[in-house]
C-alpha cells in the first residue's frame, strides 16, 4: 500500500505529469482527497469508471493504492488512451478497459462502485454537466461514489479575480515559467467553469445524496456525491 499521494504520483507519473503538478498548486491535497474520499478499501471488489481519463494519471495513482481495482477509462482521444495503457504497462499494473468516445458512453460496463474524473468536466456547459450527472447517477451501484476534481468559478467577481492572482503566484512559486503560464491561460479561455454551489445543486437534481465539496483551495475543488441505497 502506498502511504502518501506523493508516493502514488511518483510511481504513476511521466514527464508531462510533473508540469501538470506545477500548474495545480494544491495537487497533493486535491488528488489525495479524491483517493481518500472513495473509501475503496471497504467495498470489496472495485469497479471504477474514469471519465475524461486522458493519459490515465488519476487512475494510475488509484491503481497504486488499490492494485486489484478494475478500471475503465473513457476519453475522446485514442492517442491519450493508448498513452494511458502504456502508463499501466510501465507500472506493471493490469491494463484498464478503454473506451474512445464522448461522455455518452459511460453506461458501458455499468454499474460501477465509483465514477471519478479530474480536469475534464469543467469543459462542459451547465446543461451538459447536468445531463452527465444524470447518467452518472444511473451508472453507479447503490451507495457508489462519484468524485471529481476540477477548477471552479469564483462565487463573485472579486473571488474569481483573487483565484487568478493566487493561481499564478503559486504556480510560479512551484517553478512554472512564462511559457507555461501563457499556455495554461490560453487553454483556460475555453473553460466552462461553474461555481461550487451550482454544481452541488446539479448533483442533487441528478438524484445523488450526501453531496459536498470535500476539498477546496481557491480555484480548485473536489466535489462528491453518493448514489442512494434505494
Buried (B, 14 or more C-beta within 10 A) or exposed (E): EBEEBBBBBBBBBBEEBEBBBBBBBBBBBBBBBBBBBBEBEEBEEBBBBBBBBBBBBBBBBBBBBBEEBBBBBBBBBEEBBEBBBBBBEEBEBEEBBBBBEBBEBBEEBBBBBBBBBBBBBBBBEEEBBBBBBBBBBBBBBEBBBBBBBBBBBBEEEEBBEBBBEBBBEBBBEEEBEEEBBEEBEEEBEEEBBBBBEBBBBBBBEBBBEEBBBBBBBBBBBBBBBBBBEE
